[in-house]
Each structure stands twice: as structure tokens, then as C-alpha cells.
Amino acid sequence: MSKGKQKYAVVILIIICCAVMAAVETLIEPAYAVKSAVKAAVFLLLPLIFMKAVKIKTFGGSLSFDLKGVLRLFALGGAIYLLIMAGYALTRNIFDYSVLVESLSKDQNVDGGSFIWVALYISFCNSFLEEFLFRQIAFIRLAELSSKRTAYIFSSLMFAVYHVAMIGQSFPLPLLLAALVGLAVGGFVFDLVDEKSRNLLNSWFIHMFADFALMTVWYIHI
């Protein structure tokens, strides 16, 4: 398969994966454990099989870390956590987050007893699955087959649109639009920190901190 065809194949793969999971989460709505297993299959196993079939190397780049790099990641992750919490603090009197959290908890079948396990899964496992698809495949590999600009735009937009499709029924329109912009910017930042190393470890680490903040807000209102 030529490089040009591989590029379009990767784009189609990402769109299909997102569409399948959007349908599973919003239409089929299986039990959380089942949904998590399906997401692992769609966001990880399917892309691995596909990349092998079209002869595209899935992994590459440097996996090395140094103390300075680790400290930088902690600083950026902490900054993202504080930014999200600050945004929450500034808007908590504008948006009724308790209603939003109640809707999300009902959709995900989450209560006080199961929250900790769901929060751990989302922060560590779910974040990895998303970084693998949107960063390792949709950005790093796509950038090798097309231009970096195309990879930045496509991966960031798909990351945002996928999440908005998940939360669209729960968020009011102003908050939904803000989430779309915020997620696209977040996706761009995740791409940026992975560009040099060409692996998902940096963005996965930062993604976890963003999820820690979201889980904090969820826990406050659960």
C-alpha cells in the first residue's frame, strides 16, 4: 500500500473507531465493565491489527526519561489540574454541576461505592486507550504519512468531537461549546508534548492529571 493510501486508511480507521464507540456508549449503553472491554478492543486491539495489516509501524521514538523531563511533566500536569479546577471554581455558580454529575453518574451506573474503581480506570486505563488512538496513531503515525499540520488538526478535532459526542446529552449548549474548544486545545497540547519523542508517554501522563481534576469535580458532587 502506498504512503498516500496508508494516510487515508489511518484517517478512516480513526473515524470508524470513534463512531463505533460513540454508538456503543450512547445507543447500546452496556454495563460499564462490558463497555470498557469493548473500548479496549476498538481503541487498542483493532488499531494494532489494522496497522499490522497495512504495514505501518505502530511504535517508535524514544522511551527514555530524565529527571528534568519528569519534573517538567509533573509541573505541566499539575498546571493542567489547577487550570481545570480554577475553571470549575469560576463557573460553579453559573452551571449546575450537581445536575451534570448526577446525569453522568446515572449514565455510567456509578455511585459512591463504585466511584473509586471507575475513577481509577478512567484516570489510568481509559486515558491510555485514548492516547494510543488519538496520539500514537492519529497524530504520531499520521504525521509520518502526511504533514504535521494535518496530523495536529485531525487528531485534536477527533479527540474533541469524540468526547463531545459522549457528553452531548448531559451538557447544556454553552458548556458543550466550551468543552469542545477546551478539548481541542487539550488535544493540541497532548500532540505538542509527544512531537519530539514520538511516543504517547508524555501525553498519557498529562492526560491522567486532567482526568484527576475531572474526577475531583465528579467526587465533589457525587
Secondary structure, DSSP 4 states (H G I P E B T S, - for coil): --HHHHHHHHHHHHHHHHHHHHHIIIII---HHHHHHHHHIIIIIHHHHHHHHTT-----S-----HHHHHHHHHHHHHHHHHHHHHHHHHTTTS-HHHHHHHHHHHHT--TTTHHHHHHIIIIIIHHHHHIIIIIIIIIIHHHHS-HHHHHHHHHHHHHHHHHHHHTTTS-HHHHHHHHHHHHHHHHHHHHHHHTTTSSHHHHHHHHHHHHHHHHHHHHH-
